Amino acid sequence: MLKDKINFGLEDMSTSQILVSGYFVIILTGTLLLMLPSATTQQGSMRFINALFTATSATCVTGLIVVTTASAFTVFGQIVIMLLIQIGGLGIMTMSTLVAFIIGKKITLKERLIIQEDLNQFNISGLVRLIRYVIGFTLFFEGIGAFIMFFRLIKEYNTINAIYLSVFHAVSAFNNAGFDLFGNSLESFTGDITINFVVMILIIMGGIGFGVVIEISNFNKFKHLSLQTKMVLFISIFLIIFGMIVIFGFEFTNPETMGNLKFGDKVLSSLFLSVTPRTAGFNTVPTGSLRSSTLFFIIVLMFIGASPGSTGGGIKTTTFGVMAITLWNLMIGKKDMEVFNRQLEKDVIYKAISIAMISTGLVIFVTLFLLITENALFLDILFETVSAFGTVGLSTGVTPTLSDIGRVLITFTMFAGRVGPLTFAVAFAEKERKGIYHYPTEDIMVG
């Protein structure tokens, strides 16, 4: 009887509100764990603001750090961070469903709706089966990645350390987190083909969306793929190749990044630097030494981010694609927004524009306040803000120097970026109002 009365108000909360609350609880739990004396190498406990920042960065799979992960945390603290990365990357509802599978609990309709919101899926049918695939694919790719990296790292580390480093970085890469235990990201492996390609493949597989990965593994011909998968593949491949060419051109002669590298290493570094802004955060060349043109171009890539239903952030590739398609069709005079012999629904276009506008507004707001509170260049502040919003983790070196107010602002930005700008906004908005009448339409001039 008492159990029926106590529901903590969840029945009255929307799926967006429950989702936001769930991530908040995970972050708060992680913060308390990282504040334990056994989690840090320093004497006593870590400051609350630093623990909160780290827990948020890990749960939101960002990778921005105010303290060096390798030296500031004990093995216990690092394992807590790795677990937060895994939970944040897969989504709290995926992990909750895994627990439900283990204890034999049935998934309710309310829980299915939350899973749908968390994984960014079209409908609730087949969600439990999707969860099984998501967990299976995640463990498979992380396992393969760790296995390959182990045989590379065993050359420089003892067996235990090689296993630990391989597992940690495989989890961090697949979940697009960017946390590392080397102290300088992957700058020690600039020309290492094995490490570079393993990390890049894990980043890409974690960033294109679980639904896309599952569909690709079962498809026969490209034309049989869904429009969602076609757009994700086309835009992702285009951004990676185009990004590599642009970055190679900008940094080819930069002596502080690629100027002194061999031609093959320059190509490899350019490719890696094109992949990692897809919300991963690893770097093989010093980010702070990149030219201003390169930094601004990377800001654009970070803002676009990964794909829906993935471990990454940003406005998402499909959002960018929908807006680009809409613009192109308007330019050539088409009334219907068409792509791959399909027509886009107006609601999809409205949602894409809303996401882009909310995201742009958030970035402008945070950047403006950081320019007031922090002593740093505009481009560095903008880079930091977009990196936090896109849950990327790349930084020009601003993060450790942030004031407490700056750390709170970046923490908020990472949280909003991981949950999703539209989900975050809806969670704090009133419920949709459906009127019983409509006002007459009237044209206005725009442009």
C-alpha positions as CSV (number, residue, x, y, z in Angstrom):
1,M,0.0,0.0,0.0
2,L,2.8,2.3,1.0
3,K,4.7,1.4,-2.2
4,D,1.7,2.5,-4.3
5,K,1.7,5.9,-2.6
6,I,5.4,6.6,-3.0
7,N,6.3,7.3,-6.6
8,F,8.6,10.3,-6.0
9,G,6.4,12.3,-8.5
10,L,7.7,10.4,-11.5
11,E,4.2,9.8,-12.8
12,D,3.8,13.5,-13.1
13,M,7.1,14.1,-14.9
14,S,7.6,14.1,-18.7
15,T,10.1,11.7,-20.3
16,S,12.4,14.7,-20.9
17,Q,12.3,15.7,-17.3
18,I,13.0,12.1,-16.1
19,L,15.9,11.9,-18.5
20,V,17.4,15.1,-17.4
21,S,16.9,14.2,-13.7
22,G,18.5,10.8,-14.3
23,Y,21.7,12.2,-15.8
24,F,21.8,14.7,-12.9
25,V,21.6,11.9,-10.3
26,I,24.4,10.0,-12.1
27,I,26.6,13.1,-12.2
28,L,26.0,13.9,-8.5
29,T,26.8,10.2,-7.5
30,G,30.0,10.4,-9.5
31,T,30.9,13.7,-7.9
32,L,30.5,12.2,-4.4
33,L,32.6,9.2,-5.4
34,L,35.4,11.3,-6.8
35,M,35.5,13.4,-3.6
36,L,36.4,10.3,-1.6
37,P,40.0,10.5,-0.3
38,S,40.6,7.1,-1.9
39,A,39.7,8.5,-5.4
40,T,42.4,11.2,-5.5
41,T,46.2,11.2,-5.1
42,Q,46.1,14.6,-3.3
43,Q,45.9,14.8,0.4
44,G,42.3,14.9,1.6
45,S,39.3,15.2,-0.7
46,M,39.1,16.9,-4.1
47,R,37.3,20.2,-4.2
48,F,33.6,19.9,-5.0
49,I,33.7,22.1,-8.1
50,N,36.6,20.0,-9.6
51,A,34.9,16.7,-8.8
52,L,31.6,18.0,-10.2
53,F,33.4,19.2,-13.4
54,T,35.1,15.8,-13.9
55,A,32.0,13.8,-13.2
56,T,30.0,15.9,-15.6
57,S,32.7,15.7,-18.2
58,A,32.9,11.9,-17.9
59,T,29.1,11.3,-17.8
60,C,28.6,13.7,-20.7
61,V,31.4,11.9,-22.5
62,T,33.2,15.2,-23.1
63,G,36.8,14.8,-21.9
64,L,37.5,18.4,-20.7
65,I,39.6,18.2,-17.6
66,V,40.6,20.7,-14.9
67,V,43.1,18.2,-13.4
68,T,45.2,15.6,-15.2
69,T,43.4,12.3,-15.0
70,A,46.5,10.2,-14.9
71,S,48.2,12.0,-12.0
72,A,45.2,13.5,-10.0
73,F,43.2,10.3,-9.6
74,T,44.0,6.9,-8.1
75,V,43.1,3.7,-9.9
76,F,39.8,3.7,-8.0
77,G,39.1,7.3,-9.2
78,Q,40.0,6.4,-12.8
79,I,37.7,3.3,-12.7
80,V,34.9,5.6,-11.4
81,I,35.6,7.9,-14.4
82,M,35.6,4.9,-16.8
83,L,32.2,3.7,-15.4
84,L,30.7,7.2,-15.7
85,I,32.0,7.3,-19.4
86,Q,30.3,4.0,-20.1
87,I,27.0,5.0,-18.5
88,G,27.0,8.4,-20.1
89,G,27.9,7.0,-23.5
90,L,25.3,4.3,-23.7
91,G,22.7,6.3,-21.9
92,I,21.3,5.9,-18.4
93,M,18.2,4.0,-19.8
94,T,20.4,1.5,-21.6
95,M,22.3,0.8,-18.4
96,S,19.0,0.7,-16.4
97,T,17.5,-1.8,-18.9
98,L,20.6,-4.0,-18.6
99,V,20.1,-4.1,-14.8
100,A,16.4,-5.0,-15.5
101,F,17.5,-7.8,-17.8
102,I,19.8,-9.2,-15.1
103,I,17.1,-9.2,-12.3
104,G,14.3,-10.3,-14.6
105,K,12.2,-7.1,-14.4
106,K,9.8,-6.3,-17.1
107,I,10.1,-2.9,-19.0
108,T,7.1,-0.7,-18.5
109,L,5.5,1.6,-21.2
110,K,6.8,4.6,-19.3
111,E,10.3,3.2,-19.3
112,R,10.1,2.4,-23.0
113,L,9.2,6.1,-23.7
114,I,12.2,7.2,-21.7
115,I,14.4,4.8,-23.6
116,Q,13.0,6.2,-26.9
117,E,13.9,9.7,-25.8
118,D,17.4,8.7,-24.6
119,L,18.3,6.7,-27.7
120,N,16.6,9.2,-30.0
121,Q,14.5,6.6,-31.8
122,F,11.4,7.0,-33.9
123,N,9.0,4.7,-32.0
124,I,8.8,2.4,-29.0
125,S,8.5,-0.9,-30.9
126,G,11.6,-3.1,-30.8
127,L,13.4,-0.9,-28.2
128,V,14.2,-3.7,-25.8
129,R,15.7,-5.7,-28.7
130,L,17.7,-2.6,-29.7
131,I,19.1,-2.3,-26.2
132,R,20.4,-5.9,-26.5
133,Y,22.1,-5.0,-29.8
134,V,23.5,-1.8,-28.3
135,I,25.1,-3.6,-25.4
136,G,26.4,-6.4,-27.6
137,F,27.9,-4.1,-30.2
138,T,29.4,-1.9,-27.5
139,L,31.2,-4.8,-25.7
140,F,32.2,-6.2,-29.1
141,F,33.9,-3.1,-30.4
142,E,35.4,-2.1,-27.1
143,G,36.7,-5.6,-26.7
144,I,38.3,-5.7,-30.2
145,G,39.7,-2.3,-29.7
146,A,41.3,-3.1,-26.4
147,F,42.6,-6.4,-27.7
148,I,44.5,-4.7,-30.6
149,M,45.8,-1.8,-28.5
150,F,47.0,-4.3,-25.9
151,F,49.5,-5.9,-28.4
152,R,50.7,-2.4,-29.2
153,L,51.1,-1.2,-25.6
154,I,52.6,-4.4,-24.3
155,K,55.8,-3.3,-26.1
156,E,56.1,-0.3,-23.7
157,Y,54.2,-1.4,-20.5
158,N,54.0,-4.5,-18.3
159,T,51.1,-6.8,-18.9
160,I,48.8,-5.4,-16.2
161,N,49.3,-1.8,-17.2
162,A,48.9,-2.7,-20.9
163,I,45.6,-4.4,-20.2
164,Y,44.3,-1.5,-18.0
165,L,45.4,1.2,-20.5
166,S,43.9,-0.7,-23.4
167,V,40.5,-1.2,-21.7
168,F,40.3,2.4,-20.5
169,H,41.2,4.0,-23.8
170,A,38.9,1.6,-25.8
171,V,36.0,2.6,-23.5
172,S,36.9,6.3,-23.8
173,A,37.3,6.2,-27.6
174,F,34.1,4.2,-28.4
175,N,32.1,6.5,-26.1
176,N,33.7,9.5,-27.7
177,A,34.9,10.7,-24.3
178,G,38.5,11.7,-24.9
179,F,39.8,10.9,-21.4
180,D,43.3,9.6,-21.4
181,L,45.8,8.2,-19.0
182,F,49.0,9.1,-20.9
183,G,48.9,12.7,-19.7
184,N,49.2,14.3,-23.1
185,S,46.3,12.6,-24.9
186,L,47.7,10.7,-27.9
187,E,50.5,13.1,-28.8
188,S,53.1,10.3,-28.1
189,F,51.5,8.3,-30.8
190,T,51.3,10.9,-33.6
191,G,52.7,8.6,-36.3
192,D,51.5,5.3,-34.8
193,I,49.2,3.7,-37.4
194,T,47.8,1.0,-35.0
195,I,46.8,3.4,-32.2
196,N,45.5,6.0,-34.6
197,F,43.3,3.7,-36.6
198,V,42.0,1.8,-33.7
199,V,41.0,5.0,-31.9
200,M,39.5,6.5,-35.1
201,I,37.4,3.4,-35.9
202,L,36.1,3.3,-32.3
203,I,35.2,7.0,-32.5
204,I,33.4,6.6,-35.8
205,M,31.5,3.4,-34.7
206,G,30.4,5.0,-31.5
207,G,29.5,8.3,-33.2
208,I,27.4,7.2,-36.2
209,G,24.5,5.9,-34.0
210,F,23.6,2.4,-32.8
211,G,20.6,2.1,-35.1
212,V,22.8,2.9,-38.1
213,V,25.4,0.3,-37.0
214,I,22.7,-2.4,-36.6
215,E,21.2,-1.6,-40.0
216,I,24.5,-1.6,-41.8
217,S,25.3,-5.0,-40.4
218,N,22.1,-6.4,-41.9
219,F,21.8,-4.6,-45.2
220,N,22.1,-6.0,-48.7
221,K,22.1,-2.9,-50.9
222,F,22.5,0.8,-50.3
223,K,19.1,1.6,-51.8
224,H,17.5,-0.6,-49.2
225,L,18.9,1.4,-46.3
226,S,16.6,3.9,-44.5
227,L,16.9,7.6,-45.2
228,Q,18.3,8.1,-41.7
229,T,21.2,5.7,-42.4
230,K,21.9,7.1,-45.8
231,M,22.1,10.6,-44.6
232,V,24.3,9.7,-41.6
233,L,26.7,7.8,-43.8
234,F,26.9,10.4,-46.5
235,I,27.3,13.4,-44.2
236,S,29.8,11.6,-41.9
237,I,32.0,10.4,-44.8
238,F,31.8,13.9,-46.4
239,L,32.8,15.7,-43.2
240,I,35.7,13.4,-42.5
241,I,37.2,13.6,-46.0
242,F,36.5,17.3,-46.4
243,G,37.8,18.0,-42.9
244,M,41.0,16.1,-43.6
245,I,41.7,18.0,-46.8
246,V,41.0,21.4,-45.2
247,I,43.1,20.7,-42.0
248,F,45.9,19.3,-44.1
249,G,46.0,22.5,-46.2
250,F,45.9,24.7,-43.1
251,E,48.5,22.9,-41.0
252,F,50.8,21.4,-43.7
253,T,53.5,24.0,-43.0
254,N,52.9,24.8,-39.4
255,P,56.2,23.9,-37.6
256,E,54.4,23.6,-34.2
257,T,52.0,20.9,-35.3
258,M,52.6,19.1,-38.6
259,G,55.3,21.1,-40.3
260,N,58.2,18.8,-39.2
261,L,56.3,15.5,-39.7
262,K,56.8,13.1,-42.6
263,F,54.2,13.4,-45.4
264,G,52.5,10.2,-44.4
265,D,52.3,11.3,-40.8
266,K,50.9,14.7,-41.9
267,V,48.1,12.8,-43.7
268,L,47.5,10.6,-40.7
269,S,47.4,13.5,-38.3
270,S,45.0,15.5,-40.6
271,L,42.7,12.5,-40.8
272,F,42.7,12.0,-37.0
273,L,42.1,15.7,-36.4
274,S,39.2,15.5,-38.8
275,V,37.7,12.5,-37.0
276,T,38.2,13.6,-33.4
277,P,36.0,16.8,-33.5
278,R,33.1,14.4,-34.0
279,T,32.9,14.7,-30.2
280,A,35.8,12.4,-29.3
281,G,38.4,14.8,-27.8
282,F,41.7,12.9,-28.4
283,N,44.5,14.8,-30.1
284,T,47.8,13.6,-31.7
285,V,49.1,17.2,-32.2
286,P,49.0,20.1,-29.7
287,T,45.6,21.7,-30.1
288,G,46.8,25.0,-28.6
289,S,49.4,25.3,-31.4
290,L,46.9,25.0,-34.3
291,R,46.5,28.0,-36.5
292,S,43.4,30.2,-35.9
293,S,41.9,29.2,-39.2
294,T,42.2,25.5,-38.2
295,L,40.7,26.2,-34.8
296,F,37.7,28.0,-36.3
297,F,37.1,25.2,-38.8
298,I,37.3,22.6,-36.0
299,I,34.7,24.7,-34.1
300,V,32.3,24.2,-37.0
301,L,33.0,20.4,-37.0
302,M,32.5,20.2,-33.2
303,F,29.2,22.2,-33.4
304,I,27.8,19.7,-36.0
305,G,29.1,16.7,-33.9
306,A,28.1,13.1,-34.2
307,S,24.9,11.4,-35.3
308,P,21.6,10.8,-33.5
309,G,21.3,7.8,-31.1
310,S,25.1,7.7,-30.7
311,T,27.6,8.3,-27.9
312,G,28.4,11.8,-29.3
313,G,27.0,15.3,-28.9
314,G,26.6,18.4,-31.1
315,I,23.5,19.4,-33.1
316,K,24.0,16.1,-35.0
317,T,24.9,15.3,-38.6
318,T,21.2,14.8,-39.6
319,T,20.3,18.2,-38.2
320,F,23.0,19.8,-40.3
321,G,21.9,17.7,-43.3
322,V,18.2,18.7,-43.0
323,M,19.1,22.4,-42.9
324,A,21.5,22.0,-45.8
325,I,18.9,20.1,-47.9
326,T,16.3,22.7,-47.1
327,L,18.6,25.5,-48.1
328,W,19.5,23.8,-51.4
329,N,16.0,23.0,-52.3
330,L,14.9,26.6,-51.6
331,M,17.8,27.9,-53.7
332,I,16.8,25.8,-56.8
333,G,13.1,26.7,-56.3
334,K,11.8,23.4,-55.1
335,K,8.7,23.5,-52.8
336,D,9.2,20.0,-51.5
337,M,12.3,19.2,-49.5
338,E,13.7,16.1,-51.2
339,V,16.7,13.9,-50.7
340,F,17.5,10.4,-51.9
341,N,14.2,10.2,-53.6
342,R,12.4,10.9,-50.4
343,Q,10.5,14.0,-49.1
344,L,11.2,15.5,-45.6
345,E,8.3,16.2,-43.3
346,K,7.9,19.8,-42.2
347,D,8.0,18.8,-38.6
348,V,11.6,17.4,-39.1
349,I,12.6,20.7,-40.7
350,Y,11.1,22.7,-37.8
351,K,12.8,20.5,-35.3
352,A,16.2,20.8,-37.0
353,I,15.9,24.6,-37.1
354,S,14.8,24.7,-33.4
355,I,17.8,22.6,-32.4
356,A,20.2,24.8,-34.3
357,M,18.8,28.0,-32.9
358,I,18.7,26.7,-29.3
359,S,22.3,25.4,-29.6
360,T,23.5,28.7,-31.1
361,G,21.8,30.7,-28.4
362,L,23.4,28.5,-25.7
363,V,26.9,28.9,-27.2
364,I,26.5,32.6,-27.6
365,F,25.2,33.0,-24.0
366,V,28.0,30.9,-22.4
367,T,30.7,32.5,-24.6
368,L,29.6,36.0,-23.6
369,F,29.7,35.3,-19.9
370,L,33.0,33.5,-20.1
371,L,34.5,36.5,-21.9
372,I,33.5,38.5,-18.8
373,T,34.7,36.0,-16.2
374,E,37.8,34.6,-17.9
375,N,41.1,36.2,-19.0
376,A,41.5,34.5,-22.4
377,L,41.3,35.2,-26.1
378,F,37.9,35.2,-27.8
379,L,38.7,32.3,-30.1
380,D,40.0,30.2,-27.2
381,I,36.8,30.9,-25.2
382,L,34.6,30.1,-28.2
383,F,36.5,26.9,-28.9
384,E,36.2,25.8,-25.2
385,T,32.4,26.6,-25.2
386,V,31.7,24.7,-28.4
387,S,33.9,21.8,-27.3
388,A,31.8,21.6,-24.1
389,F,28.5,21.8,-26.0
390,G,29.5,19.2,-28.5
391,T,30.8,17.0,-25.7
392,V,34.1,16.9,-27.6
393,G,36.8,17.6,-25.0
394,L,39.4,19.4,-27.2
395,S,40.9,22.4,-25.6
396,T,43.5,25.0,-26.4
397,G,44.6,24.9,-22.7
398,V,41.9,27.1,-21.2
399,T,40.2,24.5,-19.1
400,P,42.6,24.3,-16.1
401,T,42.7,28.1,-15.9
402,L,39.0,28.5,-15.6
403,S,37.6,30.4,-12.6
404,D,35.0,28.6,-10.5
405,I,32.3,30.6,-12.3
406,G,33.8,29.5,-15.6
407,R,33.8,25.9,-14.5
408,V,30.2,26.0,-13.5
409,L,29.3,27.5,-16.9
410,I,31.2,24.8,-18.8
411,T,29.7,22.1,-16.6
412,F,26.2,23.4,-17.4
413,T,27.1,23.5,-21.1
414,M,28.4,19.9,-21.1
415,F,25.3,18.7,-19.4
416,A,23.0,20.5,-21.9
417,G,25.0,19.2,-24.8
418,R,24.8,15.6,-23.7
419,V,21.1,15.5,-22.8
420,G,20.4,17.4,-26.0
421,P,19.5,21.1,-26.4
422,L,15.9,20.4,-27.4
423,T,15.3,17.7,-24.7
424,F,16.9,20.1,-22.1
425,A,14.7,23.0,-23.2
426,V,11.5,20.9,-23.3
427,A,12.2,19.5,-19.8
428,F,11.9,23.0,-18.3
429,A,9.1,24.2,-20.6
430,E,5.4,23.9,-20.0
431,K,3.4,21.1,-21.5
432,E,2.3,21.5,-25.1
433,R,-0.9,23.6,-25.5
434,K,-3.4,22.4,-28.1
435,G,-5.9,25.1,-28.9
436,I,-9.4,24.5,-30.1
437,Y,-9.1,27.2,-32.8
438,H,-6.5,28.6,-35.2
439,Y,-5.7,32.2,-36.1
440,P,-5.8,33.4,-39.7
441,T,-2.5,33.3,-41.6
442,E,-0.7,36.4,-42.8
443,D,2.5,36.9,-44.8
444,I,5.6,38.9,-43.6
445,M,8.7,39.9,-45.5
446,V,11.9,38.1,-44.4
447,G,15.5,38.4,-45.7
